[in-house]
Every structure is written in C-alpha cells, then in structure tokens.
Amino acid sequence: MEKHRPKTEYSRRERFTRWCVGEYDPSAERLETRAPADEAARLELQRLQEYAANADRGIHHELYELGLRRRVGLFTRFYRVAAVLFALFLAGVLLLTVSYLPRFGDVSAPENNEVARRYIEKGLEETGAVNIVAGMILDYRAFDTFGESCVLFVAACCVLFLLRVDGQEDPRSQALEDMSDRFFEPRHDAILQMSARLLVPVITVFGIYVVLNGHLSPGGGFSGGAIIGSGLILYLTAFGFARTGRFMTEKLVKILTVSALSFYCAAKSYSFYTGANHLSSFITPGTPGAILSAGLIVYLNICVGIVVACTIYSFYVMFRKGGF
Amino acid sequence: MTLVQNFPFFSIILSMAAAIVSFVLRGRGSRCVHLAMVTAVLAMSAATLGCTAATGESYTFMMGHYPAPWGNEIRVGPLESAMALCFSLLMLLSVLGGLAHIERDIPPSKVNLFYIQLDLMLSSLLALIYTNDLFTAYVFIEICTIAACGLIMARRIGRVYVSAVRYMVMSLVGSGLFLIGLSLLYAITGHLLMSPAKQALAALVGQKSSAVPLTVIFVLLTVSLGIKSGLYPFHTWIPDAYGYTTPAAAAVLSSLVCKGYILLLVKLMVRVLPAASPAAGRITDVLFVLGVTGMIWGSVDAIRERDVRRMTAYSSVAQIGYIYMGLGLGTQWGMVAAMFHVISHGAMKALLFICTAGLTEVSGGRGDRMALRGAGYRHRIAGIGFAIGSMSMIGIPLLTGFVSKYTFAAAATGAAPRRMVAAWIALAVSTTLNAVYFMRTVLVLYTSVEPSQRRAKDYRPSRIENAATIGLILLNIALGVASPPVLETLSRGLAVFG
C-alpha cells in the first residue's frame, strides 16, 4: 500500500500545509503523552494522585488524629509561630556575629596566614596542580576528600537500602508501577528525545573534560561527575529504562563505584603511609600543565568523578523506580 | 615512626576499605568481612593502647606529606586508643549478639548494605576519636549521621521510617549548626587544625571585638553536638530511634554513636576552645544544668514508659545526662568520670538492648512489661544479662555502673560547693528513679508463672548470641572490679589530650 502513495505525502512542504489546516498531526501514534490505561489502573492512579495532593494535610491529620485532639492542633499552631520566631532570632544572632568578622577580602584577615600563603606560593611546585584548589583538596587535604567520597557512597547505600525493590513483586503491582512511571514521564517525547540526542553527547564530553582537566583548570571530580550524572539522567528521561538498562546496569554501577573507591583508598593509603613514615614515594608532581601531571590528582579526580556520577544516577533511578 | 604508631591510621582505612569491598559482596561475605575487620581494629587498638599507655605520651600522625597547619593529621594518645579499643569491642559484641536478628529483620539481598553502614559507622567513630582536624571531624560526622540513619531504618516496620526521618531532621540541624560554627571559627582563626586554632584563639581571648563571635561559636558547636548526642532538651529522637530498629543497631546506636559526638565535644573543649575565655565557664554551667535535668527527666520518662525497649532508650537520655553533668563540673576529675561513664554506659546499654531483644523474642515479640512476665525463665541467659545490666545501671557495687556513680560523686567534691550539692542530689534522685524502673522490670521478668509458660515455644537462642551476652556481662563485671587501671589510663590520657 505505502509504496503506491503519491510522493507529495513525504514532502515537508506538503506535511506542513496539511498540519496548518489541521489534517495532519506529526506526533499522532508516535508521542505518548499519557499512558494507555485499563480502567482499574486509571482509578488507582487517580486515587494516588489525589492522595499525593492531600498528603500534606491528610497524613498529618491521620497520623496525629488531629480532629480528635484539640490540644495537639493548638500545639502545632504554637509550634509554627515559635519556629518562625526562633528562626528569625537565629538569623539575627548570626548576622550580628558576621558583623564582627573581618571584612571580606581584607588582606589582614586571619585566613590570609601561612597556610593560605603556602598553598598559593608552593602549591604548584609541591603538588604539580595548576588548579590550586585541586591541589588542596586532593593532595594537602586528601583524607577529607576521601571522607567526602565516602559520604556519597554511604548515602547511595542508604538509598539503595531504603528504596531498592528486590525479589518477586506481584505482576499487578509491577504493571501499576510501570503505568505510574509512564504517567509521570511520558515515553517517546519527540522534542525531548531530539534535544537529548543533541545534548547528551555534549554534556558527557564536557563532563569528562571537566574531570580530566580538574588539575589544570577550575573543575574536578565533583563538578565533572555531577555533569556526567545529569547527562545520564537526561538520557534516561528521554529514552526510558529499556535503553539505559542496556549499559547502566546495577552490576556496572557497583563495579565502577567499588573500583573507583578502592583505587582511591589504596593510592592514598600508600601516599599517607609514605608521608607519615617519611619514606620516599614514587609519585612525583610531573610537568606542571601537562595532562598527565600532578601525581595522583588526575587519577583521584577520575575516581571522584565516577563515584559522583554513579551516585547521582542511582539516586535518580532509586527514587523513580526502585531498580536499574 | 614504629609500626604500632601506624595502627590508628590502618584501622580507619581498613574499616573504610571493608565498607567499599562489601558493596559487591553477598550478605555472608560482608558479614565475615565486617567481623574480621572489627577484630583486626580491636587488636590494633589494643596494641596502640599498650604502646601509648607505656610511654604516657601522645603523638601526631600526618595523613599525607604535609605537616600540621597544611595537611590533615590525626593524634593518638592513651585516651584515644582506649576509646577505640572499647568502641570496637562493643561493636563486635553488639553485632554478634544481634546476629540472629539481623538475619531475620533484614532481607537477604540487603544484608551487605547493612554491614556497609556498620563498617562506615566504625570508621567514622574512629576518625572522630583520632582526628586533630576540625574539617575531618565534620566530614566524618556526616558519614556517622547517614550511617546511623541507615541503621535506624534497618527493620522494615512503619514506625521506623518516622523515627528515621525525625532523627535525620534533628541530626541535620545539628550538622548545619556545626558547619556554621566551624566556618565562623575558621574566619576568626584561619586554621582548621585544632592545635594551631587553639593558639590563634588564645591570642584573641582578651580582645573585645572577638567576644561575640567566640560566644556564638562556643554555643553553636556545643548545641550541635548536644543535639546529635541526645542532650536533654534535644533528646526527642532517642526513644523511637532506639526502640524499633534491629537490636544490634539499637545497641550500636545507643552505646557508640552518641559517644563519638561527646568525645568530639570533649576534644573541642580541651583542645580548641581556650579555658581562659569567659564563655567557656558559662558553657560548662549550661552543660551542668542540662545534664542534671536530663538525669532526672530521662528517668521520669523511663518510668512512664511501658515498652521495655523504649524504657531502655529513655534511660539512655538519663545516662547521657550523667556524662554531660560530669563535663559540666568543670574539673579534671569530672571529665575523667564522664569518660569512664562513656565506656561504662556503652557496656551496660549494649548488654541491656541485646538481652531485651532475646526476652521479647520469647514473649511473642511483644515488648511491653505485661508480656514479659516470667521471660527470665524462658530465656535464662538474657534474663541474667538483663538483671546484671539493670543492677549495673542502678549502681550495685562490683559492677561498672557503681564505679561510674562513685567517680561522679567523688569528682563533685572538687567542684564549687553549690555544684557539688546539686550533683549529689541529682545522683541520689536519679539512682532512686533508676532503681524504680529497672527493678520493676527485673521483678516482672522473674514473676512466677505457670510451668507451661516457663519454656520458650519454638525458640532457641543461638550460641553466638549467648556468647556475646556472656561477653558483655563479663565486661560489666571486669570494668566494675578492675576499674583503677582504667581510670588511671583515662586520667593520664586526658592529661596529654589537650
């Protein structure tokens, strides 16, 4: 049949004129704005939505039986007023305190002491990082940054612990889950998909650049990892779990996180051990400015970037679906 | 630098590495890794304690290639290593005691995540004990907070989520205040390491312009750590958080987590905030008053409570009050007594939570006092453990609680007369109240019941659980009988702490 259609039907101009008069809808049968639903699931969804809309008042009402306990209601009112007053008081005290602090940018301020001087004057020589901030967080104070990566790690574990859906769910609730996912994030959104196609590669490459160049220019593992993670989330939003599930599996996320953190742990243990025991270490600052310089910093940035990207992505999938 | 001096650093890194590796392991594997790691930390802390107690000196350990004001640093002395030893021992015994419950309460696919949280909890506690850097302390406070939240919601029942959210909100307020205090401190001193910060602060004390920021910083840091450790008016998260989660987590939370923050506060008081400033004196006043109030009100709340687990949790509020009362005395001995009570309360509370779990298990899973009638016959070792823990709490001689109370009372003689009298009265009242609710529960446990109710139906406690309970009982007795060397070590440790 299709082969015999007149050629004009394919032309853009023809489609445009037909769209103008309202005969043709380019998104028909391609864009899914709302998931097709059977009646029961639709009602269930409606109930969920109403529940969500009233949650703020409703849960509070149900939990504390506010209708029955007048005193609790009165206390809640008093509590709100007191909370606002206390917050204002605290803000006032903190503002007063700030007025006693040295002025911003004051040369004689206490923070412009020998610590900052050494970071600025000797940072490049000692760490090899042109970006002084990278030298500070990944060399002078690398233990803190390892702790920060572990904060992300433990937060990801906590979210997995709370939200990951394991084992056999009954098919009905799985179908409903799928439904509500499609309801809130419609599939095959042409505009979103086209922009994602254009943006995701750029975002990912930019993120990788920010990570790899972290020791040379502003940026580093934390910001670069966040950029890569947001690119992955955009891709997932546009194309759905079926596409991302092909490469971002739970196994991959686990392996990436564990190898990145283990490398960080091992490399920095070596560095701390040699440093504290005054042993010579084979890690050298290298040529400042080169991409493979600054000792461990570039590798540590990669590790932090991987951890941040994986954490952000797993937060998103856990809150949205409870699985990868 | 000798190998032993590296051990504190090894223990922190080892516990973090164990957490990282457990992410790809299954439940059994992560459990083995956790137990092996805690045992290794225990052994290393014992070696460090032996080394530092022999010399009686503390030393600093560079975390990296850069010395004090530029790089991170940890500092190790007799007090720190003694605390690390106790914390790892208590964590080992609590986890062993709650092992059977962990398997029951947590779905098998998520057991490794639970152990990750325990691993990181230990690493953050060790870091809080050893660190000599304010920002490292903040980072590990964050780890501790999130891991504690994970431990609170380990058991999948509705109440747990409410309590975890409440803990999260209050604890994050604490973190926020700590961070603000830390930033203000950095703004007026320019240092994040504790010893240089203290020198910078000492120079500022006399100046008029620094009086307001100093007071605000003192208040913010104290309040934030007070919230996190459950000091009296900020204690409302405690009963739910300890009352509903899995017993191992409850034991770890009550006996260790609060104590990590208290140790940090002591470290700030001794190592950072100059004693000469007027604000320091007022802070100890406030801590004393809040501690005394907590001692009384926590016990009153515990008497009102019917559920034994929540009652034990309220008793924690009272015991935290003891510790703050000791700090508020403002004397060296008051601090030694507080430090001893940190250890002693850990040993008592872990024992009580583990035994309560065993007792509720043989009473149809119900924790209220009526259901526990005769539970001491149904689960003998848990009954004995609970009785000993209660007696220790009340302060029967030869048990660790007695030594705590005695040391507090003795320390109060060195304080100002009004404080001394107030501390004695509070100790007497609180001890009486302790006796009311703990003895009442013990009597219920050993009320005579029909022979048919003297046997547990289809429940046999595992050997590991019994062994852990016996270990905790022995720890209570050992701390009670052999307290002089412990107190000696703690006071020598405090002398070189600052």
Interface residues (C-beta under 8 A of the other chain):
Chain A: V93 L94 L96 T97 Y100 L101 P102 A109 P110 E111 N112 N113 E114 V115 A116 R118 Y119 E126 D139 Y140 R141 A142 F143 D144 F146 G147 E148 C150 V151 F153 V154 A155 C157 C158 L160 F161 L162 R164 D166 G167 K254 I255 T257 V258 L261 S262 C265 S269 S271 F272 Y273 T274 G275 A276 N277 H278 S281
Chain B: M1 N6 F9 I13 M16 A17 A19 I20 V21 F23 V24 F61 M62 M63 G64 H65 Y66 P69 W70 G71 N72 P107 S109 K110 L113 F114 I116 Q117 L120 S123 A127 D133 F135 T136 V139 F140 E142 I143 I146 A147 C149 G150 M153 I180 L184 Y186 A187 I188 T189 G190 H191 A200 S209 S210 V212 P213 V216
